[in-house]
Amino acid sequence: MSKMINITIDGKSFQAEEGKNLMLAAKENGIFIPSLCYYEHIEPPLGTCRVCTCKINGKFGPACTEKVSEGLSVAVNTPELMDTRKALVEMMFAEGNHICPACEKSGNCDLQHMGYELGVSSTRFQHLFKDRLIDFKPSRMVMEHNRCIKCMRCVVDVTTTDGKKVFTYQNRGNETFVGIDYEQEARLTDEQALNAMKVCPTGAIIIRGVNQSEPFGDRKFDLESTQKDYNKKPVLTKRLVAMEKKMVATVSLAGCFGCHMSLLDIDTELLDVIELVSFAKSPLTDFKNFTTRCHIGLIEGGCCNSDNVETLRLFREHCDILVALGECSVWGGLPTMRNAIPLGECLEEAYLNSVTSEAGNTIVPYHEDLPKMLDRVYACNEIVKIDYYIPGCPPDANHIWKAVKNLLWGEEYSILYSEFKYD
């Protein structure tokens, strides 16, 4: 029988088996330590992502590589450590091209899930939009390097029946990428190939012909948090003071108008909206100009042309609170899929080389009255100061209305895990 020893986590005493991995010891005692590279059966642990960084006996270190011993003292949830982990995940989103709404792994993605758990609604780092390879050459798989976080899981864990490695690191430093041995990849059984896709914490490894789309509610990270007491806040069910009617403005920039459609889907709360809110400049009212100053401006979509920039600056000028609503306004979203491609090539593809182009057309439309296309799609916070973010594609209707009410009247509210989605 294993010897039980005493450890301390966040000032509380627990017992654990001597020599057990700290991640498992904490989990067994109800302590959530986030990680992206840790897999119980990979020994020794990889320690590559560092999202599990804790303060162990007073020193910063990854929990996944630590074995518990008598008297071990661990700090997990200090404000400094929580912000450090959040920054690490934000860097992963900024460094790759993670277009969650267009990813086959959405809802089953560990990186996306970690964003939920750590409360990432925007990133403090500028997105790089690197032009990375999508490798279609393997016979069984598609390797999407835009989504790879270089956790090393596939390099260590995916082998053929006779033990040959399929994946390996290539290049060094910032140019490191996971390469595939095409010959060994073709020798994987169906089960081994599917396991490779499951081992990947993102959607970097996709098996050809296997549709991973599952309805909302059936996906791994749809409904419940891994954390105990996730995001629980007191909910006021009774209004304490009479609510003053507020003025709201909305606009749709480079996006799909899906956030506005979601806004209209708030069901019976629409009665509250009519009672409590008036709309100024908004596509919901078709008012073209501001006639009064607004308490809150909701911005859907990013900026892809000069007209978007002018409109956004006008909103900043006329609204007390400016909110980026939806993925496209928060960081650029789906329209940023063009950011890794030079603008000239995008225009040629759209107007000269697409299947709907007229035969013989050699002109990209230009007129002084047409808005000028920007070199790339910009998030709204790259143009003006944004006060708050409501991520999602689109955000849930209840999520939007709860957030707007909280901003306008300072009501306390609780957003359900299932409402706080980025896809």
MIMI-495087 format. One record per residue (C-alpha): residue number from 1; residue in three letters; y, z, x. Coordinates in steps of 0.02 Angstrom, whole numbers. Each point is the difference from the previous one (the first is absolute). Example, Ala and Ser with C-alpha at 12.3 -4.5 7.8 and 13.67 -1.06 7.14 Angstrom:
<sites>
{site 1 "Ala" {-225 390 615}} {site 2 "Ser" {172 -33 69}} 
</sites>
This chain:
<sites>
{site 1 "Met" {0 0 0}} {site 2 "Ser" {172 -46 66}} {site 3 "Lys" {112 140 57}} {site 4 "Met" {150 30 -113}} {site 5 "Ile" {167 29 85}} {site 6 "Asn" {174 44 -59}} {site 7 "Ile" {144 -124 3}} {site 8 "Thr" {177 1 -67}} {site 9 "Ile" {80 -148 -89}} {site 10 "Asp" {181 13 -53}} {site 11 "Gly" {-8 190 15}} {site 12 "Lys" {-155 20 -110}} {site 13 "Ser" {-168 59 69}} {site 14 "Phe" {-157 -103 -29}} {site 15 "Gln" {-178 -1 63}} {site 16 "Ala" {-83 -158 70}} {site 17 "Glu" {-153 -51 98}} {site 18 "Glu" {32 13 186}} {site 19 "Gly" {22 -171 80}} {site 20 "Lys" {33 -90 -164}} {site 21 "Asn" {131 -136 -4}} {site 22 "Leu" {167 72 -53}} {site 23 "Met" {24 -137 -131}} {site 24 "Leu" {-163 50 -87}} {site 25 "Ala" {31 187 19}} {site 26 "Ala" {171 -19 -81}} {site 27 "Lys" {-68 -112 -139}} {site 28 "Glu" {-137 126 -43}} {site 29 "Asn" {135 132 -21}} {site 30 "Gly" {109 -108 -111}} {site 31 "Ile" {126 -52 134}} {site 32 "Phe" {48 -184 -3}} {site 33 "Ile" {34 -76 172}} {site 34 "Pro" {43 -186 -18}} {site 35 "Ser" {-82 -126 118}} {site 36 "Leu" {-32 -187 8}} {site 37 "Cys" {-119 -21 148}} {site 38 "Tyr" {-115 149 -30}} {site 39 "Tyr" {-175 -35 -63}} {site 40 "Glu" {-126 143 -6}} {site 41 "His" {-143 -100 76}} {site 42 "Ile" {102 -71 146}} {site 43 "Glu" {-28 117 146}} {site 44 "Pro" {98 31 106}} {site 45 "Pro" {148 -21 -120}} {site 46 "Leu" {119 -142 40}} {site 47 "Gly" {166 94 -2}} {site 48 "Thr" {96 -165 -8}} {site 49 "Cys" {115 14 -152}} {site 50 "Arg" {65 177 33}} {site 51 "Val" {43 23 -184}} {site 52 "Cys" {-101 163 6}} {site 53 "Thr" {116 76 131}} {site 54 "Cys" {9 190 -18}} {site 55 "Lys" {59 144 107}} {site 56 "Ile" {-159 71 75}} {site 57 "Asn" {19 166 90}} {site 58 "Gly" {185 -41 19}} {site 59 "Lys" {-21 -177 67}} {site 60 "Phe" {12 -166 -91}} {site 61 "Gly" {-166 -92 -11}} {site 62 "Pro" {-111 -104 -115}} {site 63 "Ala" {-110 107 -114}} {site 64 "Cys" {-139 -131 -1}} {site 65 "Thr" {-44 29 184}} {site 66 "Glu" {4 191 -11}} {site 67 "Lys" {-154 112 -18}} {site 68 "Val" {31 170 -80}} {site 69 "Ser" {-26 157 105}} {site 70 "Glu" {26 186 -26}} {site 71 "Gly" {183 44 -27}} {site 72 "Leu" {61 -181 -15}} {site 73 "Ser" {173 -4 -77}} {site 74 "Val" {57 -162 -85}} {site 75 "Ala" {164 -49 -82}} {site 76 "Val" {-23 -145 -122}} {site 77 "Asn" {139 -5 -127}} {site 78 "Thr" {161 46 88}} {site 79 "Pro" {152 -107 -45}} {site 80 "Glu" {2 -72 178}} {site 81 "Leu" {-184 -52 -4}} {site 82 "Met" {12 -73 -176}} {site 83 "Asp" {150 -105 51}} {site 84 "Thr" {-89 -55 160}} {site 85 "Arg" {-152 -61 -98}} {site 86 "Lys" {111 -87 -126}} {site 87 "Ala" {92 -87 142}} {site 88 "Leu" {-165 -59 75}} {site 89 "Val" {-54 -79 -164}} {site 90 "Glu" {173 -76 -26}} {site 91 "Met" {-14 -80 173}} {site 92 "Met" {-167 -79 -48}} {site 93 "Phe" {79 -76 -155}} {site 94 "Ala" {149 -62 100}} {site 95 "Glu" {-103 -68 146}} {site 96 "Gly" {-123 -102 -106}} {site 97 "Asn" {25 -121 -144}} {site 98 "His" {-73 107 -138}} {site 99 "Ile" {31 -94 -163}} {site 100 "Cys" {-96 123 -109}} {site 101 "Pro" {19 -94 -166}} {site 102 "Ala" {-83 -154 78}} {site 103 "Cys" {-139 93 93}} {site 104 "Glu" {-182 -4 -55}} {site 105 "Lys" {-20 181 55}} {site 106 "Ser" {143 66 -106}} {site 107 "Gly" {-56 161 -86}} {site 108 "Asn" {-143 19 125}} {site 109 "Cys" {109 2 156}} {site 110 "Asp" {7 159 106}} {site 111 "Leu" {172 -42 71}} {site 112 "Gln" {72 -29 -174}} {site 113 "His" {-81 162 -58}} {site 114 "Met" {76 95 145}} {site 115 "Gly" {170 -67 -55}} {site 116 "Tyr" {-30 78 -171}} {site 117 "Glu" {-56 167 73}} {site 118 "Leu" {144 16 122}} {site 119 "Gly" {132 -56 -125}} {site 120 "Val" {55 -156 93}} {site 121 "Ser" {122 -93 -112}} {site 122 "Ser" {91 -97 137}} {site 123 "Thr" {-8 -12 188}} {site 124 "Arg" {132 64 121}} {site 125 "Phe" {-51 -139 122}} {site 126 "Gln" {48 -182 -13}} {site 127 "His" {-143 -117 -45}} {site 128 "Leu" {-49 -114 145}} {site 129 "Phe" {-72 -146 -102}} {site 130 "Lys" {-103 -61 149}} {site 131 "Asp" {-83 -169 -20}} {site 132 "Arg" {-182 52 19}} {site 133 "Leu" {-158 -102 -8}} {site 134 "Ile" {-113 -10 -152}} {site 135 "Asp" {-168 -43 77}} {site 136 "Phe" {-105 -111 -116}} {site 137 "Lys" {-120 -55 136}} {site 138 "Pro" {-137 132 -27}} {site 139 "Ser" {-136 -67 -115}} {site 140 "Arg" {-13 157 -107}} {site 141 "Met" {169 84 12}} {site 142 "Val" {187 -25 0}} {site 143 "Met" {92 107 127}} {site 144 "Glu" {176 39 -63}} {site 145 "His" {90 63 155}} {site 146 "Asn" {158 33 -102}} {site 147 "Arg" {-87 151 -77}} {site 148 "Cys" {-91 70 152}} {site 149 "Ile" {59 173 60}} {site 150 "Lys" {-113 -3 154}} {site 151 "Cys" {-92 159 -49}} {site 152 "Met" {-155 -59 96}} {site 153 "Arg" {-121 44 -141}} {site 154 "Cys" {-72 -177 -7}} {site 155 "Val" {-10 -14 191}} {site 156 "Val" {-109 155 12}} {site 157 "Asp" {-97 0 -163}} {site 158 "Val" {-44 -183 -38}} {site 159 "Thr" {-151 -66 96}} {site 160 "Thr" {-141 -122 -29}} {site 161 "Thr" {-179 59 -31}} {site 162 "Asp" {-37 -7 187}} {site 163 "Gly" {158 98 43}} {site 164 "Lys" {118 -141 53}} {site 165 "Lys" {185 33 -34}} {site 166 "Val" {90 -118 -118}} {site 167 "Phe" {182 56 25}} {site 168 "Thr" {93 41 160}} {site 169 "Tyr" {178 38 55}} {site 170 "Gln" {88 -146 86}} {site 171 "Asn" {164 -2 99}} {site 172 "Arg" {98 158 39}} {site 173 "Gly" {144 105 -64}} {site 174 "Asn" {98 -70 -147}} {site 175 "Glu" {-97 -163 13}} {site 176 "Thr" {-169 83 -29}} {site 177 "Phe" {-101 -73 -143}} {site 178 "Val" {-179 13 -63}} {site 179 "Gly" {-98 -155 46}} {site 180 "Ile" {-165 -57 -79}} {site 181 "Asp" {-155 -61 90}} {site 182 "Tyr" {-36 -148 -116}} {site 183 "Glu" {-181 -15 57}} {site 184 "Gln" {-41 183 -34}} {site 185 "Glu" {99 0 -163}} {site 186 "Ala" {-111 -138 -67}} {site 187 "Arg" {-154 107 37}} {site 188 "Leu" {55 145 -111}} {site 189 "Thr" {-102 29 -157}} {site 190 "Asp" {90 -3 -167}} {site 191 "Glu" {-5 189 -5}} {site 192 "Gln" {69 17 177}} {site 193 "Ala" {140 -122 -39}} {site 194 "Leu" {49 96 -157}} {site 195 "Asn" {-4 162 98}} {site 196 "Ala" {123 -76 126}} {site 197 "Met" {121 -31 -142}} {site 198 "Lys" {-22 178 -64}} {site 199 "Val" {21 76 173}} {site 200 "Cys" {171 -80 17}} {site 201 "Pro" {133 121 -70}} {site 202 "Thr" {109 -147 -52}} {site 203 "Gly" {-33 -178 -61}} {site 204 "Ala" {-13 -74 175}} {site 205 "Ile" {-185 -48 -18}} {site 206 "Ile" {-42 -100 -155}} {site 207 "Ile" {-171 -75 -38}} {site 208 "Arg" {4 -178 -65}} {site 209 "Gly" {-51 -20 -182}} {site 210 "Val" {4 185 -38}} {site 211 "Asn" {131 39 -130}} {site 212 "Gln" {60 177 25}} {site 213 "Ser" {120 4 -146}} {site 214 "Glu" {-39 143 -119}} {site 215 "Pro" {97 52 -155}} {site 216 "Phe" {126 139 17}} {site 217 "Gly" {-88 164 -29}} {site 218 "Asp" {-162 -54 85}} {site 219 "Arg" {72 -12 175}} {site 220 "Lys" {-31 138 128}} {site 221 "Phe" {178 68 10}} {site 222 "Asp" {65 -34 -175}} {site 223 "Leu" {-1 164 -92}} {site 224 "Glu" {-26 155 106}} {site 225 "Ser" {79 71 156}} {site 226 "Thr" {-99 65 148}} {site 227 "Gln" {124 142 15}} {site 228 "Lys" {-14 158 -100}} {site 229 "Asp" {147 31 -117}} {site 230 "Tyr" {72 -170 42}} {site 231 "Asn" {184 -19 -45}} {site 232 "Lys" {-7 136 -132}} {site 233 "Lys" {173 45 -62}} {site 234 "Pro" {56 95 -153}} {site 235 "Val" {30 -114 -149}} {site 236 "Leu" {140 40 -119}} {site 237 "Thr" {-59 -41 -175}} {site 238 "Lys" {160 55 -84}} {site 239 "Arg" {173 -61 41}} {site 240 "Leu" {114 145 38}} {site 241 "Val" {165 -88 -21}} {site 242 "Ala" {66 -145 -101}} {site 243 "Met" {-15 -160 99}} {site 244 "Glu" {156 -101 31}} {site 245 "Lys" {-21 -186 -30}} {site 246 "Lys" {-9 -93 166}} {site 247 "Met" {41 -177 53}} {site 248 "Val" {-136 -99 88}} {site 249 "Ala" {5 -170 85}} {site 250 "Thr" {-151 -102 57}} {site 251 "Val" {-25 -163 92}} {site 252 "Ser" {-143 -108 62}} {site 253 "Leu" {20 -78 174}} {site 254 "Ala" {-141 -83 99}} {site 255 "Gly" {-149 59 -101}} {site 256 "Cys" {-102 -43 -153}} {site 257 "Phe" {91 100 -137}} {site 258 "Gly" {-158 105 -18}} {site 259 "Cys" {94 164 25}} {site 260 "His" {115 -41 -147}} {site 261 "Met" {-152 -41 -105}} {site 262 "Ser" {-76 167 49}} {site 263 "Leu" {163 87 -46}} {site 264 "Leu" {-17 -71 -177}} {site 265 "Asp" {-176 71 -11}} {site 266 "Ile" {46 184 -16}} {site 267 "Asp" {-64 7 -177}} {site 268 "Thr" {70 141 -110}} {site 269 "Glu" {119 54 138}} {site 270 "Leu" {101 -155 -47}} {site 271 "Leu" {75 107 -139}} {site 272 "Asp" {64 120 134}} {site 273 "Val" {71 -147 98}} {site 274 "Ile" {99 -63 -149}} {site 275 "Glu" {65 175 -36}} {site 276 "Leu" {43 46 178}} {site 277 "Val" {43 -158 95}} {site 278 "Ser" {115 -150 -18}} {site 279 "Phe" {-26 -155 105}} {site 280 "Ala" {143 -85 91}} {site 281 "Lys" {-31 -153 109}} {site 282 "Ser" {-184 -36 -24}} {site 283 "Pro" {-118 -143 -46}} {site 284 "Leu" {-57 114 -142}} {site 285 "Thr" {171 -20 -82}} {site 286 "Asp" {51 -164 83}} {site 287 "Phe" {168 76 49}} {site 288 "Lys" {54 -102 151}} {site 289 "Asn" {136 114 69}} {site 290 "Phe" {36 184 23}} {site 291 "Thr" {121 66 -131}} {site 292 "Thr" {-13 183 50}} {site 293 "Arg" {-65 109 141}} {site 294 "Cys" {-185 44 -18}} {site 295 "His" {-92 162 32}} {site 296 "Ile" {-153 -88 69}} {site 297 "Gly" {-45 -176 58}} {site 298 "Leu" {-182 -57 5}} {site 299 "Ile" {-33 -142 123}} {site 300 "Glu" {-157 -105 -16}} {site 301 "Gly" {-43 -123 140}} {site 302 "Gly" {58 -27 178}} {site 303 "Cys" {132 -118 71}} {site 304 "Cys" {-51 -178 43}} {site 305 "Asn" {167 -90 -20}} {site 306 "Ser" {188 27 8}} {site 307 "Asp" {15 25 -188}} {site 308 "Asn" {-125 146 8}} {site 309 "Val" {105 82 136}} {site 310 "Glu" {162 -19 -98}} {site 311 "Thr" {-80 69 -159}} {site 312 "Leu" {-74 149 92}} {site 313 "Arg" {166 44 80}} {site 314 "Leu" {83 -10 -172}} {site 315 "Phe" {-127 125 -67}} {site 316 "Arg" {31 118 145}} {site 317 "Glu" {186 -9 -38}} {site 318 "His" {-17 37 -187}} {site 319 "Cys" {-144 126 -8}} {site 320 "Asp" {1 185 45}} {site 321 "Ile" {-187 1 37}} {site 322 "Leu" {-92 -154 62}} {site 323 "Val" {-190 -5 -19}} {site 324 "Ala" {-118 -128 79}} {site 325 "Leu" {-128 -33 -137}} {site 326 "Gly" {-168 -77 49}} {site 327 "Glu" {-78 -61 163}} {site 328 "Cys" {112 -154 20}} {site 329 "Ser" {159 102 1}} {site 330 "Val" {-74 141 105}} {site 331 "Trp" {-62 -108 145}} {site 332 "Gly" {-1 -182 -57}} {site 333 "Gly" {-171 -7 -83}} {site 334 "Leu" {-88 -164 -37}} {site 335 "Pro" {151 -111 42}} {site 336 "Thr" {-12 63 180}} {site 337 "Met" {-159 -102 22}} {site 338 "Arg" {119 -134 63}} {site 339 "Asn" {80 114 130}} {site 340 "Ala" {-125 -43 136}} {site 341 "Ile" {39 -186 -20}} {site 342 "Pro" {163 -83 57}} {site 343 "Leu" {117 -42 -145}} {site 344 "Gly" {-2 -187 43}} {site 345 "Glu" {-189 -8 -16}} {site 346 "Cys" {7 93 -167}} {site 347 "Leu" {127 -124 -71}} {site 348 "Glu" {-99 -150 63}} {site 349 "Glu" {-158 68 -78}} {site 350 "Ala" {89 36 -165}} {site 351 "Tyr" {99 -161 -20}} {site 352 "Leu" {-84 -133 109}} {site 353 "Asn" {-184 39 27}} {site 354 "Ser" {-59 92 -155}} {site 355 "Val" {-118 -81 -124}} {site 356 "Thr" {140 -9 -129}} {site 357 "Ser" {126 -86 116}} {site 358 "Glu" {53 -175 -52}} {site 359 "Ala" {-74 -136 109}} {site 360 "Gly" {122 -59 133}} {site 361 "Asn" {120 147 -20}} {site 362 "Thr" {80 41 167}} {site 363 "Ile" {142 114 -56}} {site 364 "Val" {6 189 -16}} {site 365 "Pro" {125 35 -142}} {site 366 "Tyr" {171 59 57}} {site 367 "His" {164 25 -91}} {site 368 "Glu" {145 117 32}} {site 369 "Asp" {-26 80 -171}} {site 370 "Leu" {-181 44 39}} {site 371 "Pro" {-31 174 72}} {site 372 "Lys" {-37 -8 186}} {site 373 "Met" {-177 49 47}} {site 374 "Leu" {-12 145 124}} {site 375 "Asp" {-106 -10 157}} {site 376 "Arg" {-121 124 -80}} {site 377 "Val" {-17 111 -152}} {site 378 "Tyr" {90 166 24}} {site 379 "Ala" {-36 168 -80}} {site 380 "Cys" {149 69 -97}} {site 381 "Asn" {29 144 121}} {site 382 "Glu" {31 -128 138}} {site 383 "Ile" {153 -61 -96}} {site 384 "Val" {73 155 -85}} {site 385 "Lys" {-34 186 -8}} {site 386 "Ile" {-141 39 -123}} {site 387 "Asp" {-3 176 -72}} {site 388 "Tyr" {-177 7 -70}} {site 389 "Tyr" {-161 -102 -1}} {site 390 "Ile" {-127 -26 -140}} {site 391 "Pro" {-145 -97 80}} {site 392 "Gly" {-136 -95 -92}} {site 393 "Cys" {-39 -179 -50}} {site 394 "Pro" {57 31 -132}} {site 395 "Pro" {24 187 -13}} {site 396 "Asp" {-79 79 -152}} {site 397 "Ala" {120 6 -149}} {site 398 "Asn" {-16 188 -19}} {site 399 "His" {31 21 186}} {site 400 "Ile" {162 -100 -13}} {site 401 "Trp" {66 93 -151}} {site 402 "Lys" {-45 172 70}} {site 403 "Ala" {87 -42 165}} {site 404 "Val" {155 -69 -87}} {site 405 "Lys" {14 152 -114}} {site 406 "Asn" {-16 115 149}} {site 407 "Leu" {138 -90 93}} {site 408 "Leu" {118 -7 -148}} {site 409 "Trp" {-22 174 -73}} {site 410 "Gly" {-89 98 138}} {site 411 "Glu" {-154 32 -106}} {site 412 "Glu" {-153 65 92}} {site 413 "Tyr" {-152 -109 -25}} {site 414 "Ser" {-172 -35 70}} {site 415 "Ile" {-62 -174 43}} {site 416 "Leu" {-186 -18 -26}} {site 417 "Tyr" {-103 -65 146}} {site 418 "Ser" {-55 -148 -107}} {site 419 "Glu" {183 -46 -33}} {site 420 "Phe" {50 1 183}} {site 421 "Lys" {-68 -169 55}} {site 422 "Tyr" {53 -129 129}} {site 423 "Asp" {-101 -147 -68}} 
</sites>
